[in-house]
């Protein structure tokens, strides 16, 4: 089971990197997505085509998007990634998140492939009420 958990963590990170950083959502879907893809992000259409369209839109809006994976946690069929999303000044999301966005992505796997996705985001503030970081 431990080998599968580690493999699923690596696949989840590779899926996001391939689709959004390497700008190749078709390859990401081919390599890492199962026979279906159930989406829970309300801004993205359901299914493989939904994630493909979303990734292509984000490529145009945020061509310099970088992901810094801070944590990867796996249990059973689920992988949770804690991510710092960073943008260049020319990226659309930079205007609302100049210090980046903290994100948590949750994936469910079936037979070694991603079949379901949830995520939440929060802009990283310039200052905090404490000295802890978001990561």
C-alpha positions in Angstrom: 0.0 0.0 0.0 2.8 2.4 0.8 4.2 2.2 -2.7 0.8 3.0 -4.1 0.4 6.0 -1.8 3.8 7.4 -2.8 3.1 6.7 -6.5 -0.3 8.5 -6.3 1.3 11.5 -4.7 3.9 11.7 -7.5 1.1 11.3 -10.1 -1.0 14.1 -8.6 1.9 16.5 -8.7 2.9 15.4 -12.2 -0.7 15.9 -13.4 -0.8 19.5 -12.2 2.7 20.3 -13.4 2.1 18.8 -16.8 -1.3 20.4 -17.3 -0.5 23.9 -15.9 3.2 24.6 -15.7 4.3 22.6 -18.8 1.1 23.7 -20.5 0.3 20.2 -21.9 -3.2 19.3 -20.6 -3.7 16.7 -23.3 -0.6 14.8 -22.1 -1.6 15.2 -18.4 -5.1 13.8 -19.1 -3.7 10.9 -21.2 -1.1 9.9 -18.6 -2.8 10.5 -15.3 -6.6 10.6 -15.7 -8.9 7.5 -15.6 -11.9 6.7 -17.7 -13.7 9.7 -16.3 -12.9 12.9 -14.4 -15.4 14.3 -11.9 -14.8 18.0 -11.1 -15.9 19.8 -7.9 -14.3 23.2 -8.7 -17.4 25.4 -9.6 -15.3 27.3 -12.2 -14.4 24.3 -14.2 -16.8 22.1 -16.3 -17.1 18.5 -15.4 -15.2 15.8 -17.3 -11.9 15.6 -19.1 -12.9 18.3 -21.6 -13.6 20.7 -18.7 -10.1 20.4 -17.2 -8.6 20.7 -20.7 -10.5 23.9 -21.4 -9.7 25.3 -18.0 -6.0 24.6 -18.4 -5.8 26.2 -21.8 -7.6 29.3 -20.5 -5.2 29.5 -17.6 -2.2 29.2 -20.0 -3.3 32.4 -21.7 -4.1 34.3 -18.5 -1.2 33.1 -16.4 1.6 31.9 -18.8 4.3 32.2 -16.0 2.4 30.1 -13.4 4.7 28.2 -11.1 3.7 25.6 -8.5 5.7 24.9 -5.4 4.5 21.7 -3.7 4.8 22.1 0.0 3.1 18.9 1.2 1.7 15.8 -0.3 -0.5 13.6 1.9 -2.0 10.3 0.8 -4.5 8.0 2.5 -6.5 5.3 0.8 -7.6 6.5 -2.6 -7.0 10.2 -1.8 -4.1 12.5 -2.3 -4.0 16.0 -0.8 -1.5 18.6 -2.1 -0.6 21.8 -0.3 0.7 24.2 -2.9 2.1 27.7 -3.3 1.0 29.1 -6.6 3.2 31.9 -7.9 2.6 34.3 -10.7 4.6 36.8 -12.7 3.6 40.5 -12.7 2.2 40.0 -16.3 -0.1 37.1 -15.2 -3.8 37.9 -14.6 -3.8 36.3 -11.1 -0.9 38.5 -10.0 -3.3 41.4 -9.6 -5.3 39.6 -6.9 -2.5 37.6 -5.5 0.9 39.4 -5.8 2.4 37.2 -3.1 0.9 34.0 -4.5 -2.0 31.8 -3.6 -2.1 29.0 -1.1 -4.0 26.1 -2.5 -5.1 22.7 -1.4 -6.0 20.2 -4.2 -7.6 16.9 -3.4 -7.6 14.0 -5.8 -9.4 10.6 -5.7 -7.8 7.7 -7.5 -9.2 4.6 -9.0 -6.8 1.9 -10.4 -3.9 4.3 -10.2 -5.6 7.1 -12.2 -7.2 10.4 -11.1 -11.0 10.3 -11.3 -12.1 13.1 -9.0 -10.8 16.6 -8.0 -11.6 19.3 -5.4 -9.6 22.4 -4.6 -9.6 25.6 -2.4 -7.5 28.7 -2.7 -6.5 31.7 -0.5 -4.4 34.6 -1.5 -1.2 34.9 0.5 -1.3 38.3 2.3 1.5 40.8 2.5 1.2 40.7 6.3 -0.2 38.4 8.9 -1.4 38.7 12.5 1.4 36.3 13.5 4.8 35.2 12.4 3.8 31.9 11.0 3.7 31.3 7.3 0.9 29.8 5.4 3.2 26.8 4.7 
